[in-house]
Amino acid sequence: MKTADAFGHSDDQQHYDVLVVGGGMVGATIACGLGQQGIRVAVFDHAEPSPLPADALPELRVSALSTASEAILRQLGAWPHMQSMRMTPYRRMAVWEKLHSPFGKTIDSRANRVLFDARQISHSQLGFIVENRVTQSGLLEAIKSCPSVSFFCPVNIQKIHTPSASPMIELSDGRRFSGDLLVGADGADSRVRQSAGLAMEQRDYEQQCLVATVEIAGGCQDITWQAFTPTGPEAFLPLPDINGKSYGSIVWYHHPERIRQLLALSSEAFIEALETTFPSELPEIIQLHQRGAFPIARRHVTEYFRQGVVLAGDAAHTINPLAGQGVNLGLQDAAWLIEILVDALRAGETPGSTEVLARYEKARRSENALMMNTMDAFYHTFSNQSKPLQFLRNLGLTVAGKLSPAVNQVMKYAMGLSGKQPRLATGKKYKFKIAAGD
Ligand SMILES: Cc1cc2nc3c(=O)[nH]c(=O)nc-3n(C[C@H](O)[C@H](O)[C@H](O)COP(=O)(O)OP(=O)(O)OC[C@H]3O[C@@H](n4cnc5c(N)ncnc54)[C@H](O)[C@@H]3O)c2cc1C
């Protein structure tokens, strides 16, 4: 059967080296990296990515992309497309615990505040706040110049045949595709994960996360901050100026009941609640544009792969978003998977073999678990209202704020500059290209 994809590429090919379910940030990265090596990839997504006009108001879903993620996206050629849309660099990041006096008033203490400044480690920024749609669009633009990648969307996947040495996808319109490997990059509710029978450990948190996009006074900010409270962090992320107006993203963690109440408030009452609750660092809010709530859960698959099928990004793990590391971990998954598959194909190995996929799990499981455990430690430490623990954590923040080697080390970890990096994140070029048709 003749097959036409979303880029207008048309061929009669039904067998690909790699099938990728999910063309979000992680799936698109995998397809782009493999496609640039001449590997034949078919990507399937049930939602069509819509264009983002330059003057559109900021999207609700934004991510803090680390320096390592920037390197990966630059190497793939997506970054210039993303820059031509919009993104906001942040040079500083502040973290502190909101303290209350015995009379219930917030104490404005700067002693327990840790300020991370990119200049301390000779960088111009700590990272970029980027709308998820900008990152996805940048990657899809980069994929357009990969003739070996086909993107099928919107499609409705009828059946997924895995695990198998020859995985297969059947669409509701009757088209069937086979591959040597099927990658599940289809997000937290991954259907690929379910089809492959890959089990997952899940731990829910007592908090939910409300995200709001607001117009602010005072111009574009270069700082992102997070104040810990016993009911969860209150955070601010800077967004780009659009048509001379400035914006910010508010992240408000609280118990589900309070989040429900906040969502039900009128815009005016919501802004008032923000202004009376959030720290004084909050810029003046001019207007509320959008708000939404997200459940948060820690999930990690017990196995990343079976024969012919492997998971990446949120399909394999979700993390408490309090330090905004979810997609950064997903992009690391993608970069390692690309590297391991390219090396395997160069060595004549089968990409879907358990030996090859075990290398990927080895590279990712402990790194992902370490970041999850670090976020859990923050969550549990700051949710605990015991007075001695409160004293100790504030002493810790005060001391940490004065120790520049410790602060610099934390900054490097958050920027993805510590630990072993995949080649794509180090800027090294691949030494070979697999010839199309091999
Ligand atoms: C409130 C909140 C704030 C966050 N903030 C940050 C942050 O600041 N920094 C950060 O790094 N991370 C953050 N994250 C996490 C981040 O958003 C995710 O880690 C990231 O979106 C995962 O990317 P992904 O490509 O794996 O999955 P997704 O973004 O979920 O993409 C999955 C793709 O698969 C497609 N798909 C799904 N099912 C099917 C199907 N059956 N058939 C075909 N296609 C399918 C979808 O349409 C989508 O395109 C946050 C998360 C939350 C909830």
Ligand as a Chemical Component Dictionary entry (heavy atoms), coordinates in Angstrom:
data_LIG
# 
_chem_comp.id                   LIG 
_chem_comp.type                 NON-POLYMER 
_chem_comp.pdbx_formal_charge   0 
_chem_comp.three_letter_code    LIG 
# 
loop_
_chem_comp_atom.comp_id 
_chem_comp_atom.atom_id 
_chem_comp_atom.alt_atom_id 
_chem_comp_atom.type_symbol 
_chem_comp_atom.charge 
_chem_comp_atom.model_Cartn_x 
_chem_comp_atom.model_Cartn_y 
_chem_comp_atom.model_Cartn_z 
_chem_comp_atom.pdbx_ordinal 
LIG C1  C1  C 0 3.125  20.369 35.848 1  
LIG C2  C2  C 0 4.334  19.835 35.191 2  
LIG C3  C3  C 0 5.427  20.661 35.016 3  
LIG C4  C4  C 0 6.576  20.163 34.405 4  
LIG N1  N1  N 0 7.669  20.976 34.284 5  
LIG C5  C5  C 0 8.804  20.488 33.754 6  
LIG C6  C6  C 0 10.006 21.283 33.655 7  
LIG O1  O1  O 0 10.048 22.451 34.046 8  
LIG N2  N2  N 0 11.115 20.715 33.115 9  
LIG C7  C7  C 0 11.111 19.424 32.688 10 
LIG O2  O2  O 0 12.161 18.949 32.237 11 
LIG N3  N3  N 0 9.997  18.654 32.738 12 
LIG C8  C8  C 0 8.865  19.146 33.274 13 
LIG N4  N4  N 0 7.748  18.365 33.344 14 
LIG C9  C9  C 0 7.779  17.017 32.780 15 
LIG C10 C10 C 0 7.693  17.043 31.264 16 
LIG O3  O3  O 0 6.556  17.766 30.815 17 
LIG C11 C11 C 0 7.644  15.618 30.743 18 
LIG O4  O4  O 0 8.718  14.905 31.309 19 
LIG C12 C12 C 0 7.745  15.582 29.228 20 
LIG O5  O5  O 0 6.619  16.174 28.609 21 
LIG C13 C13 C 0 7.860  14.139 28.740 22 
LIG O6  O6  O 0 8.015  14.107 27.346 23 
LIG P1  P1  P 0 7.626  12.800 26.530 24 
LIG O7  O7  O 0 7.942  13.126 25.106 25 
LIG O8  O8  O 0 8.240  11.607 27.168 26 
LIG O9  O9  O 0 6.063  12.634 26.743 27 
LIG P2  P2  P 0 4.866  13.581 26.278 28 
LIG O10 O10 O 0 5.281  15.003 26.302 29 
LIG O11 O11 O 0 3.700  13.178 27.108 30 
LIG O12 O12 O 0 4.625  13.170 24.744 31 
LIG C14 C14 C 0 4.005  11.946 24.401 32 
LIG C15 C15 C 0 3.589  11.999 22.937 33 
LIG O13 O13 O 0 3.007  10.736 22.594 34 
LIG C16 C16 C 0 1.757  10.952 21.940 35 
LIG N5  N5  N 0 0.908  9.794  22.267 36 
LIG C17 C17 C 0 0.460  9.417  23.472 37 
LIG N6  N6  N 0 -0.292 8.300  23.375 38 
LIG C18 C18 C 0 -0.315 7.951  22.056 39 
LIG C19 C19 C 0 -0.921 6.891  21.310 40 
LIG N7  N7  N 0 -1.654 5.943  21.910 41 
LIG N8  N8  N 0 -0.763 6.864  19.974 42 
LIG C20 C20 C 0 -0.006 7.810  19.348 43 
LIG N9  N9  N 0 0.593  8.838  20.000 44 
LIG C21 C21 C 0 0.453  8.909  21.342 45 
LIG C22 C22 C 0 1.239  12.277 22.485 46 
LIG O14 O14 O 0 0.337  12.901 21.587 47 
LIG C23 C23 C 0 2.536  13.072 22.640 48 
LIG O15 O15 O 0 2.884  13.761 21.462 49 
LIG C24 C24 C 0 6.607  18.821 33.952 50 
LIG C25 C25 C 0 5.487  17.999 34.094 51 
LIG C26 C26 C 0 4.367  18.499 34.731 52 
LIG C27 C27 C 0 3.188  17.586 34.930 53 
# 
loop_
_chem_comp_bond.comp_id 
_chem_comp_bond.atom_id_1 
_chem_comp_bond.atom_id_2 
_chem_comp_bond.value_order 
_chem_comp_bond.pdbx_ordinal 
LIG C1  C2  SING 1  
LIG C2  C3  SING 2  
LIG C2  C26 DOUB 3  
LIG C3  C4  DOUB 4  
LIG C4  N1  SING 5  
LIG C4  C24 SING 6  
LIG N1  C5  DOUB 7  
LIG C5  C6  SING 8  
LIG C5  C8  SING 9  
LIG C6  O1  DOUB 10 
LIG C6  N2  SING 11 
LIG N2  C7  SING 12 
LIG C7  O2  DOUB 13 
LIG C7  N3  SING 14 
LIG N3  C8  DOUB 15 
LIG C8  N4  SING 16 
LIG N4  C9  SING 17 
LIG N4  C24 SING 18 
LIG C9  C10 SING 19 
LIG C10 O3  SING 20 
LIG C10 C11 SING 21 
LIG C11 O4  SING 22 
LIG C11 C12 SING 23 
LIG C12 O5  SING 24 
LIG C12 C13 SING 25 
LIG C13 O6  SING 26 
LIG O6  P1  SING 27 
LIG P1  O7  DOUB 28 
LIG P1  O8  SING 29 
LIG P1  O9  SING 30 
LIG O9  P2  SING 31 
LIG P2  O10 DOUB 32 
LIG P2  O11 SING 33 
LIG P2  O12 SING 34 
LIG O12 C14 SING 35 
LIG C14 C15 SING 36 
LIG C15 O13 SING 37 
LIG C15 C23 SING 38 
LIG O13 C16 SING 39 
LIG C16 N5  SING 40 
LIG C16 C22 SING 41 
LIG N5  C17 SING 42 
LIG N5  C21 SING 43 
LIG C17 N6  DOUB 44 
LIG N6  C18 SING 45 
LIG C18 C19 SING 46 
LIG C18 C21 DOUB 47 
LIG C19 N7  SING 48 
LIG C19 N8  DOUB 49 
LIG N8  C20 SING 50 
LIG C20 N9  DOUB 51 
LIG N9  C21 SING 52 
LIG C22 O14 SING 53 
LIG C22 C23 SING 54 
LIG C23 O15 SING 55 
LIG C24 C25 DOUB 56 
LIG C25 C26 SING 57 
LIG C26 C27 SING 58 
# 
